Amino acid sequence: MENILIEKQDAIAIVTINRPTKLNALNKATIQELHDGFRSLNDDQSVKAIIVTGSGEKAFVAGADISEFAHFSVEEGGKLAAQGQELLFDFVQNLSTPVIAAVNGFALGGGLELAMSCHFRVASDNAKMGLPEVTLGVIPGYGGTQRLAQLVGKGRAMEMIMTAGMIDAETAKHFGLVNHVVSQAELLDFAKGIASKITKNSSVAIAKAIQAVNANYTDGVNGYQVEIENFGACFGTEDFKEGTTAFLEKRKAEFPGR
């Protein structure tokens, strides 16, 4: 791994995008490394929650690496978006292990798209977010037009995309784009605190919940039906047996994750 760092602390993994001289911009190599890293952590039964952040104090991810695609053809541009969405953005959204974005500065273009693909977001008070792609004569291509509208509403998404403007952390919180805003010094510990709460719960149930919530945003899928099926499936798990037994015995559950 040349562009990302992975650290494990108990049941929490921290993925840091580490290209500070490029403000952590996403290039093909970084997208591939993030895919490989997330896939490995998702397969690791000891990891119950993942935090993704950027190195340094300026940027989470300041965008995509424009130098890589400035001379692409129509076909190459479409392929770039399709591959990126499959490898990273859709992949993260549908990961069964919860992923928290700790937005520690600029999250622009592909950076905001990465943050939006995570299951939820916390931000430092110096964070700035936006989708400036139309200033380059292109549109967000890594799911930005879809996820931003889902998170903040159609009107606000249209305005942000059309004006290419940035919003600050407090505005992002008001819009529902981020859940919490804290100082940069507190950000990682704050995210770890939320992740720690997640790790105490059933990882099997959480994976089923992620799948059910995402189903509501998937064309042709009945989210209510997925919820019913996943609810029923939980009854066949060891976690359900442990959780209900612990409740009846008035003790804390020790979930096996199966």
N, C-alpha and C positions, 0 to 999 in steps of 0.2 A: 504494500500500500504506500504510494508516494504522495497522495493528495488528501488522505483522511487518516485520522487517529481514532483508535478504539480503546476505551478503558472500561473495565468492569469493576463495579463496587457492589459487592453482595449480589443482589438479584437485578441490579440496574446497570445497563450499559450506556456509555456516553460516546456518541459518534461526533467527532469534531472535523469539520471541513477545514483543511489546513493548506490554504493557498493565500497567505496574507498579502503577498506582493501583488496579487491579482484581485484583492478584496474577496477572495474565496469564490471567484466566478466559476460557473460550471462549464467544464469542457467535456469532451467525450470520455476521456480517461477517468475523470472524477465521477461522472455518472455511472460508469461501469464499476468503479471501486465502491461507490455507495450501494449499488445493487448487490454486489458480492458481499459487502459487509452486513447489510440488512438481512440478506438471505441466511448468512451464517449465524447471526444472532437469533433470528427467528427459529432456526433449527436447534439452538442451544436451550435445552430444557431448564437450565439454571437461570436464564435471563427472563425476567417477568415484565420488564418495561425498558424502553429505549428513549434516550434524550438525544436530539440532534441539534448541534449549535455550530457557530463559526469561530475560527481562531481570531485572536486580536480583539480590539475594542471598537473597531469601525464598522464591521460588516458581518452579518449572518451569511448571506450570499448576495453579492451586488449585481447578479444577473448571469446571463450566459456569456461564454467567451466568444464575442462577436467575430474575432479574427478567424475563427474556425469555419464560419458559414457565410461570410460576406460575399463570396463569389459563387454561391450554390445556384444550381438551376432549379426550376419548378419541381422537378422530380426529386432532386436531392433534398430540397426543403421539406417536402411532404414526408420523405423517408426519415429525415432528422426528427420531426415531430412524432411520428409514429413509433420510432425506436425508443425515443426518450420517454414517452408516456408509458410504453410497455415495460421498459427496463427499470424505471425509477418511480415515476409519479403515481401511476396506477398501482404499481407494485407496493409502494409504501401505504397507500390508502387502504389496500386490501390485506395488509399484513395482519396476522392473527395476534402478534405481540403489539401492545399499545406503543405508539410513537408520539412523543411530545416535542414540539419545536420550541427551542429556547432562542428567541429572536434577539440577538445581541447587537443590533445596529441596523445598517441598511439591508432590507430584504426587497430587492427589486427584480422585476422580470422573472426569470427562472428561479430566483431565490424566494420570492413570494409564492411562486407556484409550488416549490418544494415545501414551504411552510404550510400551505393550504392542503397539501396532500397528507400531511401528518394528521393524527386523530384530533389534536387540539394544540393551541399555541399559547405561550406566555412570552411577554416581551419586556425588554429593558426600557426605561423611560427615555432613552435617547434613540430608540428605534424609529426608522422611517420606512414606510412600505408603499409600493406602487408597481404598476405595470406600464412601463414607458415605451413599449414596443412600437406604438404608432409613430413615435419620433424617428424610428428607423425605417418606416415604410412597410412594417410587417405587423402582425397581430400576435398576442400571446399564443404560443403553440404547445405548451406543456400542461394544458388543462386549465389555464387561467381564466378563459372566458366562461367556463362552466362552473368551476369551484368558487370563484369570487362572487358570482351571482347567487349561488346557493347559500353562501355565508353572509353576505351583506345586503342582498336584495338586488333586483334587476336594475332599478334606477341608479343606485349608488355605484354598482358595478359599471354600468354604461358610462357614467360621468368619470369615474377613475380611469377607465380604459381610453375614452375619447380625449380627455384632457392630458393624459399621461402624467397626472399630478401625483405627488406623494402625500400621504397622510402620516401624522405622528402617532405615537403609541396610544395616547389617550383617545384620540379619534377612532383608532382601530378598535379599541375596547368598546367605545360607544356604539360602533357599527356591529359589534359581535364578531369581529375578525380575530381578536385575541381575547382570551379569558381573563388574564391578569396582567397588570403592569407593575413592575418593581424596579428598583435601582439596578444598574448594571452589576454592581458588586454583589447584590443579593440574588441575581437571576438564576445562576446554576443551582445554588442551594435551595432556592424556592422550587425550582423544577424537580429537584431530587426529592423534596418533601412530598410533592404530589405523587411522584413515581413510587415512593415508599408506601404510600397508602394503597396504591394499585397493587403492589406486589403481595399485600396481605390477603388479597381476595382470590377467588378461583380463576386461574388463567384459562381454564376450559370455558367457563361461563363468559369471561370477558371476550374471548375469541368469537363465541357465538353471538354476543351482543354487537360486536363490531360488524359482523357479517349481516346481522339483521338491520342495523341502522343504515349501512351502506346500500342495502337492497332498496330502500325508499328512493334512492337517487339513481337507480339503474333502470333504464328503459325496458319495458316489457316484463318487469319483475314485480310481483305483488309483495311489498314489504311486510304486510300483515301476515301473509301466508308463511313467509320465511320466519317471522317471529314465532308463529305457532309451531312450526316444525322444529326450530332450534330450541324453543322452550321444552318441547317434548323430549328432544334428544338429550337435554341436560339430565333428565331423570335416570338415564342409563349410565351415568358417569360416577366414578369413585368420589369426585369432588362433591357431587350432590349428596351422596351418602354421608360423607364426612361433615359437610356443612350443616345438614339437618340434624345429624346426630349430636354435633357440638352444640347446636342451638338448644336442643332438648336437654342436654346434659349441663347447660349453662357454663360452657367453657369456650375458649377461643378455638376456632377451626385451624387445623394444620392440613392445608390442601395438598394432596399428592400431585396435582396437575394432570390428572388422567380422568 
